[in-house]
Amino acid sequence: MSDLNSARLELSLPGNISFLETALSYIVNCAKVFGLSKKELSQIQLAAEEALINIINNSLNNDPNEIYTIICRWLPTRMEVVIRDKGMPFSPAEIPDYNPEALADLDNMEGLSMYLLKHSVDEVHFRNRGRDGKETVLVKNIEAQRIDNIIREEVATEETKRNIEDNRRSTAITEWHLRSFRPGDALEISRCAFQAYGYSYETYIYYPERITEMNQQGELKSVVAVDQNENLLAHIALKFYHPNDPIAEMGVAFVKPAGRRLNIFSKLCLDAYNKAQKQGLQGLYGRAVTSHPLSQKKLIDDNFINCGVLLGLFPADVDFKELTGKVVQKESALLMFLPLKSPIKTIYPPKKHAEIVDEIFANGTIKGITGDSSKVKSDNNTAATDTQDKLKLSHSRMEVFNTADIICYSSDLKIVDDVLSAKKSLCLERTDVLYLFLDLENPGCPKLAQACEELGFFFSGVLPYGLHGRHALILQYLNNLAIDYDKIKLHAPFAQKLLLYIKNCEQC
């Protein structure tokens, strides 16, 4: 399917229910060309039907003079259906949550359509496009290209079985080296992730073509270790969540058993640090697991500082095999940061958190001046970028983690209503944890943080340069998620102090 080269097809139709079958036929035929299975065709058709009926009846009032557009896109490993219209504004937060166990409750049926839509595809996004109206985006991953299906198909052949046996009898590794990613590495990287963590990692890692695409677009910068026969032994990557961000997450690290005694991981990390410095990044960060302290110790040895605890970030079914076995609750993450450059910046932490924030910055020798917000006028939209078109707020949900990030690009108190709306919408989707990012360099940050804490958010930490180059204050909200703090294992004394501080904040 790679010969389609990110194919894009577009169809515009009148906003009348009479054309529904035409629209569905178009979407299903595109899906067939894109290689979806019969089951996936049924799922994308159901989701599209629910979305279109809602748009035609509620947004366009079944008016044939209104026009909507359907864009079908094939991208490596997935199909996207984008439905654009200029009808009545729509907020998914207003639709009540559907309970499949309460079938006799007639009031419960109002949320059924949204429930069917969201459970038929892998992702659903509702986006406001301002004067250009709005769009509904349906994303369906193509299962045939997921790594476990590729492995099953290969293992089914006698040739692959013989190759597996040959590999088991292969000679010992006599030499190895690091090199940059090549497209041919993607399949083996997916295999490593699948074998190490099952399906508890981010979705993209299980689709080889998506790994290649992200490296080509600069979202990932992968480095691999290979032996003398070019067999992949290990992988690490710098991950960028926005192309112009001055920091990157260091992660996606896997080492095969054959390479674990060769000190590969340390050299992979060193190579990643060197690449970050050459690129002029201001820092790197990592999210270390807390069911065991090994990754924390490694990052501390490499001069990372502890700057926050993200409660309940990772799935509860992560299996660390010989290290800890299966995690017994949702895995919390220790947020750690490696400063590479430190331009002097003024920050405005809330008074109640000023001492712990100052200590975090001091530990990392990050140059900052704590300002008095009462003497400076709040600067709105300071964290927004041109590509975000001066957005006030955005939020995104990580399906595999069942968590969400809410990012405030403004510190205007009027944005609290948007935070509340996002919180309500995400909680209705039963999202476990919400992480709220506020602009710590904006004088309006203290008042906005206080207002958000009144909504139930509490301190999580800070991420230096984490809001498109500006320091970020992170608050978090637990959506009926119980955390046993005693099961969180932290190596450094300051990390333990941070966790106790966060626990006290939650209980206040």
ZAKOLZA-826097 format. One record per residue (C-alpha): residue in one letter; chain; x, y, z. Coordinates in Angstrom, 2 decimals. Example, Ala and Ser with C-alpha at 12.3 -4.5 7.8 and 13.67 -1.06 7.14 Angstrom:
REM ZAKOLZA-826097
[a A [12.30 -4.50 7.80]]
[s A [13.67 -1.06 7.14]]
//
This chain:
REM ZAKOLZA-826097
[m A [0.00 0.00 0.00]]
[s A [3.04 2.30 0.26]]
[d A [2.69 3.15 -3.45]]
[l A [-0.35 5.28 -2.57]]
[n A [2.01 7.86 -1.04]]
[s A [-0.39 9.34 1.49]]
[a A [-3.33 9.36 -0.94]]
[r A [-6.02 12.02 -0.37]]
[l A [-9.51 11.91 -1.88]]
[e A [-12.21 14.54 -1.44]]
[l A [-15.99 14.63 -2.00]]
[s A [-18.50 17.43 -1.29]]
[l A [-22.21 16.70 -0.85]]
[p A [-25.44 18.56 0.01]]
[g A [-26.34 18.52 3.71]]
[n A [-29.42 16.36 3.22]]
[i A [-29.97 12.85 4.56]]
[s A [-30.88 11.65 1.04]]
[f A [-27.18 11.68 0.15]]
[l A [-26.11 9.63 3.19]]
[e A [-25.76 6.37 1.23]]
[t A [-23.63 8.14 -1.38]]
[a A [-21.34 9.45 1.33]]
[l A [-21.03 6.04 3.02]]
[s A [-20.40 4.28 -0.30]]
[y A [-17.59 6.73 -1.05]]
[i A [-15.95 6.19 2.36]]
[v A [-16.24 2.38 2.21]]
[n A [-14.82 2.24 -1.33]]
[c A [-11.87 4.40 -0.27]]
[a A [-11.33 2.06 2.69]]
[k A [-11.31 -0.97 0.37]]
[v A [-8.65 0.64 -1.80]]
[f A [-6.64 1.43 1.34]]
[g A [-6.61 -2.24 2.32]]
[l A [-8.95 -2.39 5.32]]
[s A [-10.31 -5.82 6.28]]
[k A [-14.03 -6.69 6.22]]
[k A [-14.25 -6.10 9.97]]
[e A [-12.51 -2.73 9.64]]
[l A [-14.79 -1.75 6.75]]
[s A [-17.84 -2.37 8.95]]
[q A [-16.33 -0.38 11.80]]
[i A [-15.39 2.66 9.71]]
[q A [-18.82 2.58 8.03]]
[l A [-20.62 2.52 11.41]]
[a A [-18.53 5.39 12.79]]
[a A [-18.98 7.46 9.62]]
[e A [-22.73 6.85 9.59]]
[e A [-23.13 8.01 13.19]]
[a A [-20.97 11.10 12.57]]
[l A [-22.72 12.04 9.33]]
[i A [-26.25 11.63 10.71]]
[n A [-25.33 13.90 13.61]]
[i A [-23.80 16.53 11.31]]
[i A [-26.61 16.45 8.73]]
[n A [-29.48 16.54 11.23]]
[n A [-28.07 18.71 14.01]]
[s A [-25.49 20.98 12.37]]
[l A [-26.87 21.41 8.85]]
[n A [-30.59 21.00 9.70]]
[n A [-30.95 18.54 6.80]]
[d A [-30.67 21.50 4.42]]
[p A [-29.62 20.55 0.84]]
[n A [-28.32 24.11 0.33]]
[e A [-25.66 23.48 2.97]]
[i A [-22.53 21.67 1.80]]
[y A [-20.18 19.39 3.73]]
[t A [-16.92 17.85 2.55]]
[i A [-15.49 14.39 3.24]]
[i A [-11.74 13.89 2.92]]
[c A [-10.39 10.33 2.97]]
[r A [-6.66 10.01 3.57]]
[w A [-4.42 6.97 3.57]]
[l A [-1.33 7.36 5.75]]
[p A [1.16 4.67 6.73]]
[t A [-0.71 2.20 8.97]]
[r A [-4.01 4.12 9.16]]
[m A [-6.96 5.71 7.37]]
[e A [-8.36 9.12 8.25]]
[v A [-11.86 10.35 7.42]]
[v A [-12.24 14.11 7.85]]
[i A [-15.76 15.59 7.68]]
[r A [-15.85 19.39 7.37]]
[d A [-18.93 21.58 7.62]]
[k A [-19.95 25.15 8.42]]
[g A [-23.09 24.32 10.32]]
[m A [-24.24 24.89 13.88]]
[p A [-21.39 24.79 16.45]]
[f A [-21.16 21.50 18.33]]
[s A [-19.66 20.54 21.70]]
[p A [-19.22 16.80 22.41]]
[a A [-19.07 17.64 26.13]]
[e A [-22.82 18.37 26.02]]
[i A [-23.65 14.77 25.07]]
[p A [-24.28 12.61 28.14]]
[d A [-22.16 9.53 28.75]]
[y A [-23.76 6.27 27.56]]
[n A [-23.84 3.33 29.97]]
[p A [-24.14 0.00 28.08]]
[e A [-25.28 -1.68 31.30]]
[a A [-28.33 0.58 31.70]]
[l A [-30.31 -0.55 28.65]]
[a A [-33.70 0.02 30.26]]
[d A [-32.99 3.70 30.96]]
[l A [-34.46 5.71 28.07]]
[d A [-32.54 8.85 29.09]]
[n A [-29.37 6.83 28.65]]
[m A [-29.99 6.39 24.90]]
[e A [-29.06 9.98 24.07]]
[g A [-25.36 9.14 24.28]]
[l A [-25.56 5.89 22.29]]
[s A [-24.60 7.43 18.94]]
[m A [-21.41 8.97 20.34]]
[y A [-20.62 5.71 22.15]]
[l A [-20.90 3.71 18.90]]
[l A [-18.83 6.26 17.02]]
[k A [-15.96 6.27 19.53]]
[h A [-15.92 2.49 19.95]]
[s A [-15.84 1.77 16.21]]
[v A [-12.59 3.60 15.40]]
[d A [-9.26 4.13 17.16]]
[e A [-9.42 7.92 17.48]]
[v A [-12.10 10.62 17.18]]
[h A [-11.25 14.33 17.15]]
[f A [-13.62 17.31 17.07]]
[r A [-11.91 20.51 15.93]]
[n A [-13.16 24.09 15.71]]
[r A [-11.76 25.81 12.60]]
[g A [-13.04 29.30 13.39]]
[r A [-14.54 31.00 10.34]]
[d A [-13.92 27.81 8.36]]
[g A [-16.41 25.91 10.51]]
[k A [-15.51 22.66 12.20]]
[e A [-14.29 19.19 11.40]]
[t A [-14.79 15.66 12.73]]
[v A [-11.80 13.36 12.27]]
[l A [-12.12 9.56 12.41]]
[v A [-8.89 7.54 12.56]]
[k A [-8.82 3.80 11.92]]
[n A [-5.56 1.87 12.31]]
[i A [-5.05 -0.85 9.69]]
[e A [-4.53 -4.00 11.76]]
[a A [-2.87 -5.98 8.97]]
[q A [0.14 -3.66 9.28]]
[r A [0.45 -3.95 13.06]]
[i A [3.58 -5.73 14.25]]
[d A [1.93 -8.75 15.89]]
[n A [0.08 -9.55 12.66]]
[i A [3.29 -9.20 10.66]]
[i A [5.04 -11.56 13.07]]
[r A [2.21 -14.12 12.89]]
[e A [2.27 -14.06 9.10]]
[e A [6.04 -14.54 9.01]]
[v A [6.15 -17.30 11.59]]
[a A [3.54 -19.19 9.57]]
[t A [6.10 -19.78 6.82]]
[e A [8.64 -22.60 6.94]]
[e A [11.38 -20.30 5.68]]
[t A [10.96 -17.95 8.63]]
[k A [10.93 -20.88 11.05]]
[r A [14.29 -22.01 9.66]]
[n A [15.65 -18.46 9.96]]
[i A [14.61 -18.34 13.61]]
[e A [16.47 -21.59 14.29]]
[d A [19.53 -20.31 12.41]]
[n A [19.52 -17.16 14.53]]
[r A [19.43 -19.23 17.71]]
[r A [22.54 -21.10 16.55]]
[s A [24.31 -17.96 15.35]]
[t A [27.82 -17.19 16.49]]
[a A [28.50 -14.81 19.38]]
[i A [28.58 -11.08 18.77]]
[t A [32.17 -10.07 18.09]]
[e A [31.62 -6.38 17.35]]
[w A [28.86 -3.80 17.20]]
[h A [28.42 -0.12 16.39]]
[l A [25.88 2.70 16.48]]
[r A [24.36 4.27 13.41]]
[s A [21.41 6.40 12.36]]
[f A [18.03 4.91 11.54]]
[r A [17.35 3.32 8.15]]
[p A [13.85 2.39 6.93]]
[g A [14.80 -1.28 7.00]]
[d A [15.22 -1.05 10.80]]
[a A [11.57 -0.21 11.47]]
[l A [10.21 -3.76 11.53]]
[e A [12.82 -4.96 14.02]]
[i A [12.24 -1.90 16.24]]
[s A [8.54 -2.80 16.35]]
[r A [9.42 -6.37 17.22]]
[c A [11.66 -5.21 20.09]]
[a A [8.88 -3.06 21.51]]
[f A [6.27 -5.79 21.16]]
[q A [8.48 -8.42 22.79]]
[a A [9.58 -6.10 25.62]]
[y A [6.30 -4.42 26.57]]
[g A [3.41 -6.12 24.80]]
[y A [0.83 -3.42 23.93]]
[s A [1.58 -1.03 26.78]]
[y A [3.67 1.40 24.68]]
[e A [2.51 4.25 22.46]]
[t A [0.57 3.06 19.42]]
[y A [2.94 4.26 16.69]]
[i A [5.72 1.91 17.78]]
[y A [3.73 -1.15 16.63]]
[y A [3.48 0.07 13.03]]
[p A [6.82 -0.12 11.15]]
[e A [5.72 2.27 8.41]]
[r A [4.73 4.84 11.03]]
[i A [8.21 4.64 12.60]]
[t A [9.74 5.31 9.20]]
[e A [7.34 8.18 8.52]]
[m A [8.05 9.84 11.89]]
[n A [11.82 9.62 11.32]]
[q A [11.46 11.11 7.85]]
[q A [9.35 13.99 9.22]]
[g A [11.67 14.67 12.16]]
[e A [9.17 13.65 14.86]]
[l A [11.56 10.87 15.84]]
[k A [15.34 10.82 15.57]]
[s A [16.26 7.18 16.03]]
[v A [19.66 5.66 16.70]]
[v A [20.24 1.91 16.56]]
[a A [22.99 -0.46 17.64]]
[v A [23.77 -3.29 15.22]]
[d A [26.18 -6.21 15.29]]
[q A [28.78 -7.21 12.69]]
[n A [26.03 -8.70 10.51]]
[e A [23.80 -5.60 10.73]]
[n A [21.37 -7.37 13.09]]
[l A [19.62 -4.81 15.26]]
[l A [20.54 -5.03 18.96]]
[a A [19.09 -1.86 20.49]]
[h A [17.26 1.39 19.78]]
[i A [16.80 4.83 21.33]]
[a A [15.18 7.99 19.96]]
[l A [14.65 11.67 20.55]]
[k A [10.94 12.39 20.21]]
[f A [9.63 15.84 19.28]]
[y A [5.99 16.70 19.97]]
[h A [6.26 19.91 17.92]]
[p A [8.80 20.48 15.12]]
[n A [10.16 23.72 16.59]]
[d A [10.38 22.63 20.23]]
[p A [13.78 23.33 21.82]]
[i A [13.57 20.17 23.96]]
[a A [12.92 16.52 23.14]]
[e A [11.89 13.43 25.05]]
[m A [14.56 10.76 25.23]]
[g A [13.00 7.34 25.17]]
[v A [11.69 4.51 23.00]]
[a A [14.69 2.60 24.38]]
[f A [14.96 -1.14 23.90]]
[v A [17.91 -3.51 24.22]]
[k A [17.68 -7.12 23.05]]
[p A [18.85 -9.81 25.51]]
[a A [21.87 -10.51 23.29]]
[g A [23.11 -6.97 23.78]]
[r A [22.48 -6.43 27.47]]
[r A [26.01 -7.33 28.57]]
[l A [27.74 -5.11 26.02]]
[n A [27.16 -1.70 27.70]]
[i A [25.11 -0.69 24.66]]
[f A [22.50 1.33 26.54]]
[s A [25.03 3.73 28.07]]
[k A [26.59 4.43 24.69]]
[l A [23.18 4.87 23.08]]
[c A [22.32 7.50 25.71]]
[l A [25.65 9.28 25.20]]
[d A [25.04 9.40 21.45]]
[a A [21.57 10.87 22.06]]
[y A [23.03 13.58 24.34]]
[n A [25.64 14.48 21.72]]
[k A [23.01 14.73 18.98]]
[a A [20.85 16.98 21.15]]
[q A [23.76 19.31 21.86]]
[k A [24.75 19.49 18.20]]
[q A [21.17 20.38 17.33]]
[g A [21.27 23.22 19.86]]
[l A [18.49 21.86 22.09]]
[q A [18.01 23.47 25.49]]
[g A [17.42 20.13 27.17]]
[l A [16.16 16.58 27.15]]
[y A [13.57 14.98 29.37]]
[g A [12.53 11.48 30.26]]
[r A [9.58 9.83 32.00]]
[a A [11.08 7.12 34.19]]
[v A [8.91 4.30 35.50]]
[t A [8.47 4.07 39.28]]
[s A [7.76 0.38 39.82]]
[h A [11.54 -0.10 39.86]]
[p A [14.36 2.48 40.19]]
[l A [16.80 1.27 37.50]]
[s A [15.96 3.81 34.80]]
[q A [15.88 6.59 37.43]]
[k A [19.41 5.69 38.58]]
[k A [20.72 5.73 35.03]]
[l A [19.27 9.18 34.30]]
[i A [20.51 10.59 37.62]]
[d A [24.01 9.29 36.81]]
[d A [23.72 11.22 33.53]]
[n A [22.89 14.48 35.40]]
[f A [19.12 14.52 34.89]]
[i A [17.19 16.32 37.64]]
[n A [13.86 15.33 39.17]]
[c A [11.18 17.87 38.31]]
[g A [7.79 16.20 38.77]]
[v A [5.72 13.05 39.24]]
[l A [3.04 12.22 36.67]]
[l A [0.61 10.06 38.62]]
[g A [-1.03 7.15 36.80]]
[l A [0.63 7.88 33.45]]
[f A [1.39 4.40 32.13]]
[p A [-1.00 1.42 31.80]]
[a A [-1.50 -0.99 34.68]]
[d A [-0.65 -4.03 32.56]]
[v A [3.00 -3.22 31.87]]
[d A [5.10 -6.36 32.37]]
[f A [8.73 -5.76 33.32]]
[k A [9.35 -9.52 33.35]]
[e A [12.33 -10.33 35.56]]
[l A [12.49 -6.82 37.09]]
[t A [9.13 -6.60 38.82]]
[g A [6.61 -8.71 36.96]]
[k A [3.28 -7.04 36.18]]
[v A [2.58 -3.63 37.68]]
[v A [-0.29 -3.82 40.16]]
[q A [-1.65 -0.29 39.63]]
[k A [-1.38 2.35 36.91]]
[e A [2.31 3.16 36.62]]
[s A [3.33 6.65 37.70]]
[a A [6.28 8.36 36.01]]
[l A [9.10 10.43 37.45]]
[l A [9.60 13.43 35.15]]
[m A [13.34 14.06 34.75]]
[f A [15.18 16.78 32.83]]
[l A [18.73 17.27 31.52]]
[p A [19.59 20.97 31.00]]
[l A [21.89 21.61 28.03]]
[k A [21.49 25.38 27.73]]
[s A [20.13 27.80 30.29]]
[p A [19.05 31.24 29.05]]
[i A [17.94 33.51 31.90]]
[k A [14.15 33.67 32.18]]
[t A [11.70 35.22 34.65]]
[i A [9.13 32.85 36.12]]
[y A [5.93 33.49 38.08]]
[p A [5.10 30.42 40.16]]
[p A [2.08 30.48 42.49]]
[k A [3.18 31.55 45.99]]
[k A [2.20 28.21 47.54]]
[h A [4.45 26.33 45.09]]
[a A [7.27 28.89 44.77]]
[e A [9.66 27.15 47.18]]
[i A [9.46 23.70 45.53]]
[v A [9.64 25.23 42.03]]
[d A [12.72 27.27 42.95]]
[e A [14.35 24.14 44.38]]
[i A [13.72 22.20 41.16]]
[f A [15.33 24.94 39.07]]
[a A [18.26 25.28 41.48]]
[n A [18.95 21.52 41.31]]
[g A [19.37 21.81 37.56]]
[t A [21.31 25.07 37.65]]
[i A [18.59 26.46 35.37]]
[k A [18.91 30.22 35.40]]
[g A [15.67 31.83 36.46]]
[i A [14.41 34.90 38.27]]
[t A [11.25 34.60 40.33]]
[g A [9.13 37.64 39.48]]
[d A [6.32 39.39 41.35]]
[s A [3.18 38.81 39.30]]
[s A [1.30 41.58 41.11]]
[k A [3.60 44.18 39.54]]
[v A [3.47 42.94 35.95]]
[k A [0.58 42.85 33.51]]
[s A [-0.39 39.36 32.31]]
[d A [0.66 38.67 28.73]]
[n A [-1.95 36.62 26.85]]
[n A [-1.13 33.96 24.25]]
[t A [2.61 34.08 24.93]]
[a A [3.04 30.35 24.49]]
[a A [1.13 30.05 21.22]]
[t A [2.95 29.52 17.94]]
[d A [2.07 30.56 14.42]]
[t A [1.14 27.00 13.47]]
[q A [-1.32 26.86 16.33]]
[d A [-2.90 30.03 14.99]]
[k A [-2.82 31.64 18.44]]
[l A [-4.95 28.97 20.06]]
[k A [-6.04 29.68 23.62]]
[l A [-6.19 26.03 24.63]]
[s A [-5.80 22.57 23.14]]
[h A [-6.19 19.08 24.51]]
[s A [-5.27 15.64 23.26]]
[r A [-5.99 12.17 24.59]]
[m A [-3.44 9.34 24.65]]
[e A [-5.62 6.27 24.11]]
[v A [-3.12 3.59 25.12]]
[f A [-2.32 5.39 28.41]]
[n A [-5.91 6.62 28.91]]
[t A [-4.51 10.03 29.88]]
[a A [-4.81 13.51 28.34]]
[d A [-2.76 16.69 28.07]]
[i A [-4.50 20.07 28.31]]
[i A [-2.26 22.92 27.16]]
[c A [-3.08 26.56 28.00]]
[y A [-1.47 29.01 25.60]]
[s A [-2.97 31.97 27.47]]
[s A [-3.09 32.92 31.14]]
[d A [-6.26 34.98 30.76]]
[l A [-8.68 33.89 33.51]]
[k A [-11.42 33.61 30.89]]
[i A [-9.74 30.41 29.73]]
[v A [-10.88 28.65 32.92]]
[d A [-14.23 27.96 31.23]]
[d A [-12.36 26.19 28.41]]
[v A [-10.35 24.18 30.95]]
[l A [-13.59 23.15 32.67]]
[s A [-15.17 22.18 29.34]]
[a A [-12.13 20.08 28.37]]
[k A [-12.09 18.46 31.81]]
[k A [-15.77 17.56 31.57]]
[s A [-15.39 16.13 28.06]]
[l A [-12.34 14.04 28.96]]
[c A [-13.86 12.78 32.20]]
[l A [-16.97 11.66 30.33]]
[e A [-14.64 9.58 28.18]]
[r A [-13.40 8.03 31.45]]
[t A [-9.88 9.36 30.99]]
[d A [-7.88 8.37 34.08]]
[v A [-5.61 11.40 34.46]]
[l A [-5.52 14.91 33.00]]
[y A [-2.23 16.84 32.89]]
[l A [-2.61 20.61 32.62]]
[f A [0.28 22.70 31.27]]
[l A [0.40 26.39 32.23]]
[d A [2.85 29.08 31.09]]
[l A [5.15 29.65 34.07]]
[e A [6.69 32.71 32.40]]
[n A [3.36 34.50 32.23]]
[p A [2.54 36.83 35.15]]
[g A [-1.04 35.53 35.01]]
[c A [0.08 32.01 35.87]]
[p A [-0.50 32.21 39.69]]
[k A [-4.14 33.31 39.40]]
[l A [-4.87 30.83 36.61]]
[a A [-3.27 28.01 38.60]]
[q A [-5.37 28.90 41.65]]
[a A [-8.56 28.87 39.56]]
[c A [-7.65 25.48 38.07]]
[e A [-6.85 24.07 41.51]]
[e A [-10.39 25.03 42.51]]
[l A [-11.50 22.68 39.71]]
[g A [-9.66 19.80 41.40]]
[f A [-6.25 20.02 39.74]]
[f A [-3.16 19.82 41.96]]
[f A [0.61 20.15 41.63]]
[s A [2.56 17.69 39.47]]
[g A [5.82 19.49 38.70]]
[v A [7.49 21.67 36.12]]
[l A [8.99 21.02 32.70]]
[p A [11.69 23.56 31.79]]
[y A [11.19 24.93 28.25]]
[g A [8.26 22.50 27.98]]
[l A [5.72 24.90 26.47]]
[h A [7.32 25.61 23.09]]
[g A [10.46 26.99 24.74]]
[r A [8.78 28.55 27.77]]
[h A [8.89 26.98 31.23]]
[a A [5.74 25.00 32.04]]
[l A [3.95 24.46 35.34]]
[i A [2.16 21.10 35.34]]
[l A [-0.99 20.40 37.37]]
[q A [-2.81 17.05 37.34]]
[y A [-6.34 15.77 37.92]]
[l A [-7.24 12.19 38.91]]
[n A [-10.58 11.05 37.50]]
[n A [-11.70 8.52 40.14]]
[l A [-8.26 6.91 40.00]]
[a A [-6.86 5.66 43.31]]
[i A [-3.09 5.90 43.70]]
[d A [-1.22 3.90 46.34]]
[y A [1.74 6.22 46.98]]
[d A [3.55 3.49 48.93]]
[k A [3.92 1.46 45.72]]
[i A [5.80 4.29 43.95]]
[k A [9.54 3.53 44.21]]
[l A [11.83 6.56 43.94]]
[h A [15.61 6.50 44.10]]
[a A [16.67 10.08 44.91]]
[p A [15.83 11.87 48.20]]
[f A [14.55 14.92 46.32]]
[a A [12.22 12.74 44.23]]
[q A [10.83 11.33 47.46]]
[k A [10.37 14.88 48.76]]
[l A [8.53 15.80 45.54]]
[l A [6.17 12.85 45.87]]
[l A [5.33 13.72 49.48]]
[y A [4.66 17.32 48.42]]
[i A [2.35 16.12 45.62]]
[k A [0.53 13.75 47.97]]
[n A [-0.10 16.61 50.41]]
[c A [-1.34 18.82 47.55]]
[e A [-3.84 16.16 46.46]]
[q A [-5.18 15.80 49.99]]
[c A [-5.55 19.56 50.58]]
//
